[in-house]
Amino acid sequence: MKRFDVIALGELLIDFTENSVSDQGNPIFEANPGGAPCNVLAMLNKLGRKTAFIGKVGNDTFGHMLKSVVEAAGTDVTNLFMDDTVHTTLAFVHKLPDGDRDFSFYRDPGADMMLTKSEIDEDFIKGSKIFHFGTLSSTHSAVREATRYAIDLAKKHGLMISFDPNLRPPLWPSLQAAKNEIEYGLSKCDILKISDNELEFMTGMDDYDKAARMLKDKYDIPVVFATLGKGGSRAYYKNISVSADAFIQSKTIETTGAGDTFTGCVLSCILEYGTDNLNEEVLSEAITFANAAASVVTTRKGALRVMPEKAEITELINK
């Protein structure tokens, strides 16, 4: 028996999102708990899955806040470490006119980069069904070593490996370094969630269907989920491909966490069916549900604390 459904490793940080403007005309930012891996876990918790997180925050006000929020969301934090010398990572999220976002990171260094190989617990990892990661835990040498060691342990113990590149160019010394780490993740994963801009970045193609198929075939990835913003999403499995329209919301505030919400939903589907028993109907239902959940999150500020309930996702689909 496995103790957890999904263990994720990676960044946990504060997303400062624009909230309003002061009387003096200055932007006011709200401190929202963030970080893609824990956003994914928060959505999984809403769907009744058991989750755990491996990472590091600063032993400071924001670090303690993050730990309490993640734990309150239902995620095990026994392997969330606190660094006494490096502060919790901060990100300022600026909304662009088209609804997308621009990020400014305060992470040179940030506590999430301080995770080390010696802090990775093999017994803890083998107690899960899925291991999920992204590339932000591979931007620097020490945390990269820890991440790769954790992936090796997960593979050793037969966990399914889930990967979301979560490309953030400002955090890399070069775009080639980012591409190298994404290629590493592609070579290790059983489940890939990738966005339209990441498909284009990795393949040079703006035909996302061809790009997703190329990556699936090149790296022999069992199932690929591609998110296309307002273009909806697609799933690729064996010789099957399915697509689902986006749920466009008139009340959208910003898109932070939408992709993570999507990922949590499709991982819940994989937990239900595995990667050997998928079909067109299952995949279509999965990405439709995931699109609806992601749409709900775009109407809320932040992500980790405001993941939708299953009932409200279903209600949106039925409407």
C-alpha positions in Angstrom: 0.0 0.0 0.0 1.2 3.5 -0.9 1.0 6.2 1.6 0.6 9.0 -1.0 -0.9 9.4 -4.4 1.4 12.1 -5.6 4.7 13.5 -4.2 5.9 16.8 -5.8 9.3 18.4 -5.5 10.2 22.0 -6.4 9.6 25.6 -5.6 7.4 27.1 -3.0 7.2 30.8 -2.9 5.2 34.0 -2.5 3.5 35.3 -5.6 2.9 39.0 -5.2 0.0 39.7 -7.6 -1.3 43.2 -8.5 -4.5 43.8 -6.5 -5.4 47.4 -6.9 -3.9 50.9 -7.0 -3.3 53.1 -3.9 -4.7 56.6 -3.5 -1.3 57.8 -4.7 -1.5 55.8 -7.9 1.0 53.1 -6.7 0.3 49.4 -7.5 -0.7 47.3 -4.5 0.5 43.7 -4.5 -1.2 40.9 -2.6 1.1 38.1 -1.1 -0.4 34.9 -2.4 1.1 31.5 -1.6 2.4 30.0 -4.9 4.8 27.7 -6.7 3.6 25.3 -9.4 4.2 22.0 -7.5 2.1 22.8 -4.5 -0.6 24.4 -6.7 -0.9 21.0 -8.4 -1.0 19.2 -5.1 -3.7 21.6 -3.8 -6.0 20.7 -6.8 -5.3 17.0 -6.2 -6.3 17.4 -2.5 -9.6 18.9 -3.6 -10.2 15.7 -5.7 -9.6 13.5 -2.6 -6.0 12.5 -3.4 -3.3 12.2 -0.8 -0.3 14.4 -1.5 3.1 15.3 -0.1 5.7 18.0 -0.9 9.5 18.1 -0.9 11.1 21.5 -0.9 12.6 24.3 1.1 11.6 27.8 2.3 13.3 30.3 4.5 13.0 30.3 8.2 11.2 33.6 8.0 7.7 35.1 8.1 6.9 34.1 4.5 8.3 30.6 5.0 6.2 29.8 8.0 3.2 31.2 6.3 3.7 29.0 3.3 4.2 25.9 5.4 1.0 26.5 7.3 -1.0 27.2 4.1 0.3 24.1 2.3 -0.4 21.9 5.4 -3.9 23.4 5.7 -4.6 22.5 2.1 -4.1 18.9 3.0 -0.5 18.3 1.8 2.1 16.5 3.9 4.9 18.9 4.8 7.2 16.6 6.8 9.8 17.0 4.0 9.5 20.7 3.7 12.7 22.1 5.1 13.4 25.6 6.4 16.7 27.4 5.7 18.1 29.6 8.4 20.4 31.7 6.1 18.5 32.2 2.8 15.1 33.9 2.6 11.9 32.5 1.0 11.8 33.1 -2.7 9.5 35.9 -3.9 7.9 36.5 -7.3 6.1 39.6 -8.5 3.4 38.8 -11.1 2.5 41.5 -13.5 -0.7 41.1 -15.6 -0.3 41.9 -19.3 -3.0 43.4 -21.5 -3.8 40.1 -23.2 -4.4 38.4 -19.8 -1.0 36.6 -19.7 1.6 37.3 -17.0 5.1 38.6 -16.6 7.3 37.5 -13.7 10.0 39.3 -11.7 11.8 36.9 -9.3 13.7 37.7 -6.2 15.7 34.5 -6.1 19.5 35.1 -6.2 19.6 33.0 -4.1 16.2 31.9 -2.8 15.5 29.2 -0.3 14.0 26.8 -2.8 17.4 26.6 -4.5 19.0 25.4 -1.3 17.5 21.8 -1.2 20.3 19.2 -1.2 20.6 15.6 -2.2 21.2 14.6 1.5 17.7 15.9 2.3 16.0 13.5 -0.1 14.5 10.6 1.8 14.3 7.4 -0.3 11.7 5.7 2.0 9.5 8.8 1.7 9.6 8.9 -2.1 8.9 5.2 -2.5 5.6 5.6 -0.6 3.9 7.4 -3.5 2.3 6.3 -6.8 3.4 9.4 -8.8 6.4 11.7 -8.6 5.9 15.2 -10.1 8.5 17.9 -10.8 9.3 20.9 -13.1 12.4 22.7 -14.1 12.6 25.4 -11.5 14.2 22.8 -9.2 17.0 22.4 -11.8 18.2 26.0 -12.4 21.2 25.6 -10.0 23.6 22.8 -9.3 22.8 21.7 -5.8 19.0 21.6 -6.2 19.5 20.0 -9.6 21.5 17.2 -8.0 18.7 16.8 -5.4 16.0 16.7 -8.1 17.8 14.2 -10.3 18.5 12.0 -7.3 14.8 12.1 -6.4 13.8 11.2 -9.9 16.2 8.2 -9.9 14.7 7.0 -6.6 11.2 7.4 -8.0 12.1 5.3 -11.0 13.9 2.7 -8.9 10.7 2.2 -6.9 8.3 2.1 -9.9 6.6 5.4 -9.5 5.0 7.1 -12.5 7.0 10.3 -13.4 5.0 13.5 -14.1 6.8 16.5 -15.6 5.7 20.1 -16.3 8.5 22.2 -17.8 7.0 25.4 -16.4 9.5 27.5 -18.4 10.5 30.8 -16.7 13.3 32.3 -18.8 14.4 35.0 -16.3 15.5 32.2 -13.9 18.0 30.7 -16.3 21.6 31.7 -17.2 20.7 31.0 -20.8 17.8 29.7 -22.8 20.0 26.8 -23.9 20.4 25.8 -20.2 16.6 25.8 -19.9 16.2 23.7 -23.0 18.8 21.2 -21.7 16.9 20.7 -18.5 13.6 20.4 -20.3 15.1 17.7 -22.5 16.2 15.9 -19.4 12.7 16.0 -18.0 11.2 14.8 -21.3 13.6 11.8 -21.2 12.4 10.7 -17.8 8.7 11.3 -17.7 5.7 9.0 -18.2 3.2 11.9 -18.1 4.0 15.3 -19.7 2.0 18.5 -19.3 3.3 21.1 -21.7 2.0 24.6 -22.7 1.8 26.0 -26.2 4.8 28.4 -25.7 6.9 25.5 -24.3 6.0 23.4 -27.4 7.2 26.1 -29.7 10.3 26.7 -27.5 11.3 23.1 -27.7 10.5 22.3 -31.3 10.5 25.7 -33.2 7.0 24.7 -34.5 3.9 26.8 -34.2 1.8 23.7 -35.3 1.2 22.5 -31.7 -0.3 19.2 -32.8 2.8 18.3 -34.8 5.1 19.6 -32.0 3.4 17.5 -29.3 3.4 14.4 -31.4 7.1 14.9 -32.2 8.1 15.2 -28.5 5.9 12.2 -27.6 7.6 10.0 -30.2 11.1 11.3 -29.8 11.1 10.7 -26.0 8.7 7.8 -26.0 6.3 9.5 -23.5 3.2 7.4 -22.8 0.8 10.3 -22.4 1.1 14.0 -23.3 -1.2 16.8 -22.3 -0.9 20.1 -24.2 -2.5 23.3 -22.9 -3.2 26.0 -25.4 -4.7 28.9 -23.4 -7.9 30.1 -25.1 -7.4 27.3 -27.6 -8.3 24.7 -25.0 -6.2 21.5 -24.6 -5.2 18.3 -26.2 -4.2 14.8 -25.1 -2.0 12.3 -26.9 -1.9 8.6 -26.1 -0.7 5.8 -28.3 -2.4 6.6 -31.7 -5.2 8.5 -30.0 -5.4 12.3 -29.9 -8.4 14.3 -28.4 -9.0 17.9 -27.9 -11.4 20.0 -25.7 -12.4 23.6 -25.9 -11.5 26.1 -23.3 -14.1 27.5 -20.9 -13.9 31.3 -21.5 -14.8 33.3 -18.5 -16.1 36.9 -18.6 -14.8 37.3 -15.0 -11.2 36.2 -15.6 -8.8 38.2 -13.4 -5.5 36.5 -14.4 -4.2 33.1 -15.4 -1.7 32.3 -12.5 -2.2 28.7 -11.5 -4.4 27.7 -14.4 -1.9 25.3 -15.8 -1.2 23.8 -12.4 -4.9 23.3 -11.8 -5.2 21.5 -15.2 -2.2 19.3 -14.2 -3.8 18.3 -10.9 -7.0 17.2 -12.6 -5.3 15.1 -15.3 -3.0 13.4 -12.7 -6.1 12.5 -10.8 -7.4 10.8 -14.0 -4.0 8.9 -14.4 -4.3 7.7 -10.8 -7.8 6.3 -11.7 -6.8 4.6 -14.9 -3.0 4.4 -15.1 -1.1 4.9 -18.3 -2.1 1.5 -19.7 -5.9 1.8 -19.7 -6.7 5.1 -21.3 -9.0 5.6 -24.2 -10.6 8.4 -26.2 -13.6 8.8 -23.9 -11.5 8.9 -20.7 -9.1 11.4 -22.1 -11.8 13.6 -23.5 -13.6 13.7 -20.2 -10.3 14.3 -18.3 -9.2 17.3 -20.3 -12.7 18.8 -20.4 -12.9 18.6 -16.6 -9.3 20.0 -16.3 -10.2 22.9 -18.7 -13.2 23.8 -16.6 -11.2 23.7 -13.4 -8.5 25.9 -14.8 -11.1 28.3 -16.0 -12.6 28.7 -12.5 -9.1 29.5 -11.1 -8.7 32.3 -13.6 -11.6 34.1 -11.9 -9.7 34.2 -8.5 -6.6 35.8 -7.2 -3.8 33.4 -6.5 -4.1 29.7 -6.8 -3.0 27.5 -4.0 -5.7 28.6 -1.6 -8.5 28.9 -4.1 -8.6 25.6 -6.0 -12.2 24.7 -7.0 -14.3 22.0 -5.6 -15.3 19.1 -7.8 -18.9 20.1 -7.6 -18.4 23.6 -9.0 -16.2 22.2 -11.8 -19.0 19.8 -12.7 -21.6 22.6 -12.5 -19.6 24.7 -15.0 -19.4 21.8 -17.4 -23.1 21.2 -17.1 -23.9 24.8 -17.9 
